[in-house]
């Protein structure tokens, strides 16, 4: 990446700061794009462009001004649970946004490599014990998953024909780590535990459906995968980014409660249950490992410990 300019959308979110720091460490110059009037504090950006991805003209102008060598598209509505509350807004953010970005790259920097980051939720429920591969048919069960499936298809189509773009599609499986919103499961648990340790509230961890199995990576591993794909991924290909191993949420809770400094009991909170859920979703990382040499390196235990320590430091 030395000397290359990479534009990152959604850089103010969970993954963006981690990715920016990893790209800068690899020698890249990173430019951010977002709707916020100012760039996120503490993120080593070389430039900032304000644009709403739902509006084509500002996006095209930002791409033309930045002239990136590569683009990583992280922006969008990222919560499956929230997508049930407002499906139309989810599709506007995830489908219209992706389409406008693809067209802006086509008109402004058609030779740039473009990483469209999607989600494993496109695969829908899978048989217990299986590992979804990139050839697994799409069967999403949430508006979020459906929107990501449509964005994936748009990206695939943009990489074909006479004006084909250099597009790589990512199906990112579950990932967590420092900096993630408590809207998501691991930091939600860690925030509650840290609050109990600090003497705020009764010693109860309130949870949703724990009878699900997920393929869980550390965000710091995931951003290394994105850099590896920018450097060594195959043009036009789709890649799972995952560990290749499943962990039940019951085990996540057991380990976090085991790390707590006080005794905590676990209770199911009906308000935390999703309208539709995937009992089993584990991925096959063979393709990305073969093409780039990437694999998850940070242990599951280390990730949980780091997230819990972050919330302790925040005072929860």
C-alpha positions as CSV (number, residue, x, y, z in Angstrom):
1,X,0.0,0.0,0.0
2,X,2.9,2.5,0.2
3,X,2.1,5.7,-1.6
4,X,-1.5,4.8,-2.5
5,X,-4.5,6.9,-1.7
6,X,-7.4,4.9,-0.2
7,X,-10.8,6.4,0.3
8,X,-12.9,4.9,3.1
9,X,-16.6,5.4,3.4
10,X,-18.2,5.1,6.9
11,X,-14.8,5.8,8.5
12,X,-16.6,7.2,11.6
13,X,-18.1,3.9,12.4
14,X,-16.8,0.9,14.3
15,X,-14.5,-0.6,11.7
16,X,-13.3,2.6,10.0
17,X,-10.9,3.8,12.6
18,X,-9.3,0.4,12.9
19,X,-9.0,0.1,9.1
20,X,-7.6,3.6,8.8
21,X,-4.8,2.9,11.3
22,X,-3.9,-0.4,9.6
23,X,-3.8,1.2,6.2
24,X,-1.6,4.1,7.4
25,X,0.7,1.6,9.1
26,X,1.0,-0.1,5.7
27,X,2.1,3.2,4.1
28,X,-1.2,4.3,2.5
29,X,-2.7,7.8,2.5
30,X,-6.3,7.5,3.8
31,X,-9.1,9.9,2.9
32,X,-12.5,9.7,4.6
33,X,-16.0,10.2,3.3
34,X,-19.0,10.6,5.6
35,X,-22.1,12.7,6.4
36,X,-20.5,14.4,9.4
37,X,-19.2,17.9,8.9
38,X,-15.9,17.1,10.6
39,X,-13.8,14.0,10.5
40,X,-13.7,11.6,13.5
41,X,-11.2,12.7,16.2
42,X,-8.0,10.7,16.6
43,X,-8.2,9.0,13.2
44,X,-5.1,9.6,11.1
45,X,-6.9,10.8,7.9
46,X,-5.2,12.8,5.2
47,X,-8.4,14.3,4.0
48,X,-12.2,14.5,4.6
49,X,-15.1,14.7,2.2
50,X,-18.7,15.3,3.2
51,X,-21.3,13.4,1.2
52,X,-24.5,11.5,1.7
53,X,-24.1,8.3,-0.2
54,X,-27.8,8.4,-1.0
55,X,-27.2,11.5,-3.1
56,X,-25.3,10.7,-6.3
57,X,-23.9,14.2,-7.1
58,X,-22.0,14.8,-3.9
59,X,-20.6,11.3,-4.0
60,X,-19.3,11.7,-7.5
61,X,-17.8,15.1,-6.6
62,X,-16.0,13.6,-3.6
63,X,-14.5,10.8,-5.7
64,X,-13.4,13.1,-8.4
65,X,-11.7,15.4,-5.9
66,X,-10.0,12.6,-3.9
67,X,-8.8,10.6,-7.0
68,X,-8.2,7.5,-4.9
69,X,-6.3,4.5,-6.0
70,X,-8.6,2.3,-4.0
71,X,-12.0,2.6,-2.2
72,X,-13.2,0.6,0.8
73,X,-17.0,0.9,1.2
74,X,-17.9,0.4,4.9
75,X,-20.8,2.9,5.2
76,X,-24.4,1.8,5.7
77,X,-27.0,0.6,8.1
78,X,-25.3,-2.3,9.9
79,X,-27.9,-3.6,12.3
80,X,-30.2,-6.5,11.4
81,X,-32.4,-5.8,14.4
82,X,-32.8,-2.1,13.4
83,X,-33.6,-3.1,9.8
84,X,-37.0,-4.5,10.9
85,X,-37.9,-1.1,12.3
86,X,-37.2,0.8,9.1
87,X,-36.6,-1.5,6.0
88,X,-36.9,1.4,3.6
89,X,-34.1,3.4,5.3
90,X,-32.0,0.3,5.4
91,X,-32.3,-0.3,1.6
92,X,-31.7,3.4,0.9
93,X,-28.5,3.3,3.0
94,X,-27.2,-0.1,1.8
95,X,-28.4,-0.4,-1.8
96,X,-28.8,3.1,-3.1
97,X,-25.5,4.1,-1.3
98,X,-23.6,1.2,-2.9
99,X,-25.1,2.0,-6.4
100,X,-24.1,5.6,-6.2
101,X,-20.6,4.8,-5.1
102,X,-20.1,2.3,-7.9
103,X,-21.3,4.8,-10.4
104,X,-19.1,7.6,-8.9
105,X,-16.0,5.3,-9.2
106,X,-16.9,4.3,-12.7
107,X,-17.1,8.0,-13.8
108,X,-14.3,9.4,-11.7
109,X,-11.6,6.7,-11.1
110,X,-12.5,3.7,-13.2
111,X,-9.1,2.0,-12.6
112,X,-9.4,2.1,-8.8
113,X,-9.8,-1.1,-6.8
114,X,-13.1,-1.1,-5.0
115,X,-13.9,-3.3,-1.9
116,X,-17.6,-3.5,-1.2
117,X,-18.0,-4.8,2.3
118,X,-21.1,-6.9,2.8
119,X,-22.3,-9.3,5.3
120,X,-22.7,-13.1,6.0
121,X,-26.3,-12.3,6.7
122,X,-26.9,-12.7,2.9
123,X,-26.6,-16.5,3.4
124,X,-29.4,-16.8,5.8
125,X,-29.8,-19.9,8.1
126,X,-27.5,-22.8,7.4
127,X,-27.5,-26.4,8.5
128,X,-25.9,-27.0,11.9
129,X,-22.3,-28.1,11.5
130,X,-21.9,-26.6,8.0
131,X,-19.6,-23.8,6.8
132,X,-21.0,-21.4,4.2
133,X,-18.8,-20.9,1.2
134,X,-18.8,-18.1,-1.3
135,X,-21.0,-20.3,-3.7
136,X,-23.7,-20.8,-1.0
137,X,-27.0,-19.4,-2.3
138,X,-28.4,-16.2,-0.7
139,X,-31.3,-16.7,1.6
140,X,-31.5,-13.6,3.9
141,X,-34.1,-13.5,6.6
142,X,-33.9,-9.8,7.6
143,X,-34.3,-6.5,5.6
144,X,-30.6,-5.9,6.4
145,X,-29.5,-9.2,4.9
146,X,-31.7,-8.6,1.9
147,X,-30.2,-5.2,1.4
148,X,-26.7,-6.6,1.6
149,X,-27.6,-9.3,-0.9
150,X,-28.8,-6.7,-3.4
151,X,-25.7,-4.6,-2.9
152,X,-23.5,-7.6,-3.5
153,X,-25.4,-8.3,-6.8
154,X,-24.9,-4.7,-7.9
155,X,-21.2,-4.9,-7.2
156,X,-20.9,-8.2,-9.1
157,X,-22.7,-6.7,-12.1
158,X,-20.5,-3.6,-12.1
159,X,-17.4,-5.9,-12.5
160,X,-18.7,-7.3,-15.8
161,X,-18.9,-6.0,-19.3
162,X,-16.9,-3.5,-21.3
163,X,-16.8,-0.9,-18.5
164,X,-16.1,-3.4,-15.8
165,X,-14.8,-2.1,-12.5
166,X,-12.1,-3.7,-10.4
167,X,-14.5,-4.8,-7.7
168,X,-14.1,-7.3,-4.8
169,X,-17.1,-8.3,-2.7
170,X,-16.6,-9.1,1.0
171,X,-19.0,-11.2,3.0
172,X,-17.9,-10.3,6.5
173,X,-19.0,-12.6,9.3
174,X,-19.6,-11.4,12.8
175,X,-16.8,-9.4,14.3
176,X,-16.3,-7.4,17.5
177,X,-13.6,-5.7,19.4
178,X,-12.8,-2.3,21.0
179,X,-14.8,0.6,19.8
180,X,-18.0,-1.3,18.9
181,X,-21.4,0.1,19.9
182,X,-23.3,-1.6,22.7
183,X,-26.1,-2.0,20.2
184,X,-24.2,-5.2,19.3
185,X,-24.1,-8.3,21.4
186,X,-20.5,-8.5,22.8
187,X,-20.1,-4.9,23.9
188,X,-23.7,-4.9,25.2
189,X,-22.7,-7.8,27.5
190,X,-19.4,-6.1,28.5
191,X,-21.1,-2.8,29.2
192,X,-23.5,-4.4,31.6
193,X,-20.8,-6.4,33.4
194,X,-18.6,-3.3,33.8
195,X,-21.6,-1.4,35.2
196,X,-22.3,-4.1,37.7
197,X,-18.6,-4.2,38.8
198,X,-18.7,-0.4,39.3
199,X,-21.7,-0.8,41.6
200,X,-24.3,0.6,39.3
201,X,-27.4,-1.7,39.1
202,X,-28.2,-5.2,40.3
203,X,-25.9,-8.1,39.5
204,X,-27.8,-9.3,36.4
205,X,-26.7,-9.7,32.8
206,X,-29.8,-9.3,30.6
207,X,-29.5,-11.2,27.3
208,X,-31.5,-12.1,24.2
209,X,-31.5,-15.4,22.4
210,X,-28.3,-17.2,23.3
211,X,-29.2,-20.4,21.4
212,X,-27.4,-19.2,18.2
213,X,-23.9,-20.0,16.9
214,X,-21.8,-17.4,15.1
215,X,-18.4,-17.2,13.5
216,X,-16.7,-14.5,15.4
217,X,-13.5,-12.6,14.5
218,X,-11.7,-9.7,16.1
219,X,-12.1,-6.4,14.2
220,X,-8.3,-6.0,14.2
221,X,-8.0,-9.2,12.2
222,X,-10.9,-8.2,9.9
223,X,-9.2,-5.0,8.8
224,X,-6.1,-6.9,8.1
225,X,-8.2,-9.0,5.8
226,X,-9.5,-6.0,4.0
227,X,-5.9,-4.7,3.4
228,X,-4.9,-8.2,2.2
229,X,-7.7,-8.2,-0.3
230,X,-6.8,-4.7,-1.6
231,X,-3.3,-6.0,-2.2
232,X,-3.8,-9.6,-3.3
233,X,-7.5,-10.3,-3.8
234,X,-8.7,-11.5,-7.2
235,X,-10.6,-9.0,-9.3
236,X,-14.3,-9.7,-9.5
237,X,-14.2,-12.3,-6.7
238,X,-16.2,-12.6,-3.5
239,X,-14.6,-13.5,-0.2
240,X,-15.8,-14.7,3.1
241,X,-13.9,-13.0,6.0
242,X,-14.3,-15.3,9.0
243,X,-12.6,-17.6,11.4
244,X,-14.2,-20.8,10.2
245,X,-15.3,-21.9,13.6
246,X,-18.6,-21.4,15.4
247,X,-19.1,-20.2,19.0
248,X,-22.5,-20.3,20.7
249,X,-23.6,-17.1,22.4
250,X,-24.1,-19.1,25.6
251,X,-20.3,-19.6,25.5
252,X,-19.7,-15.9,25.0
253,X,-21.8,-15.2,28.0
254,X,-20.2,-17.9,30.1
255,X,-16.7,-16.6,29.4
256,X,-17.5,-12.9,30.0
257,X,-19.3,-13.7,33.2
258,X,-16.3,-15.8,34.2
259,X,-14.1,-12.7,33.7
260,X,-16.3,-10.6,35.9
261,X,-15.0,-9.4,39.2
262,X,-18.3,-10.0,41.0
263,X,-21.0,-12.7,40.8
264,X,-23.5,-12.1,38.1
265,X,-26.6,-14.0,37.1
266,X,-28.0,-14.2,33.6
267,X,-31.6,-13.4,32.7
268,X,-33.4,-13.4,29.3
269,X,-34.9,-10.0,28.4
270,X,-37.7,-10.3,25.8
271,X,-36.9,-6.8,24.5
272,X,-33.5,-8.1,23.3
273,X,-35.0,-10.9,21.1
274,X,-34.8,-10.3,17.3
275,X,-37.9,-10.8,15.1
276,X,-35.9,-13.3,13.0
277,X,-32.6,-15.0,13.9
278,X,-30.1,-17.4,12.4
279,X,-29.5,-20.4,14.7
280,X,-26.3,-21.3,12.9
281,X,-24.0,-19.2,10.7
282,X,-20.4,-20.2,10.2
283,X,-18.2,-19.5,7.2
284,X,-15.5,-21.2,5.2
285,X,-12.4,-19.0,5.0
286,X,-10.5,-21.3,2.6
287,X,-10.6,-18.9,-0.4
288,X,-9.2,-15.8,1.3
289,X,-6.5,-18.0,3.0
290,X,-5.5,-19.5,-0.4
291,X,-5.5,-16.2,-2.3
292,X,-4.0,-13.8,0.3
293,X,-2.6,-16.0,3.2
294,X,-4.8,-14.2,5.7
295,X,-6.4,-15.9,8.7
296,X,-7.7,-14.8,12.1
297,X,-4.9,-14.6,14.6
298,X,-6.3,-12.9,17.7
299,X,-7.8,-15.4,20.1
300,X,-11.5,-15.3,21.0
301,X,-10.6,-15.0,24.7
302,X,-8.3,-12.0,24.0
303,X,-11.1,-10.2,22.1
304,X,-13.5,-10.6,24.9
305,X,-11.0,-9.5,27.5
306,X,-10.1,-6.4,25.5
307,X,-13.8,-5.4,25.0
308,X,-14.6,-5.9,28.7
309,X,-11.5,-3.9,29.7
310,X,-12.5,-1.1,27.4
311,X,-15.9,-0.8,29.1
312,X,-14.3,-0.9,32.5
313,X,-12.2,2.0,31.4
314,X,-15.2,3.9,30.3
315,X,-16.8,3.5,33.6
316,X,-19.7,1.8,31.8
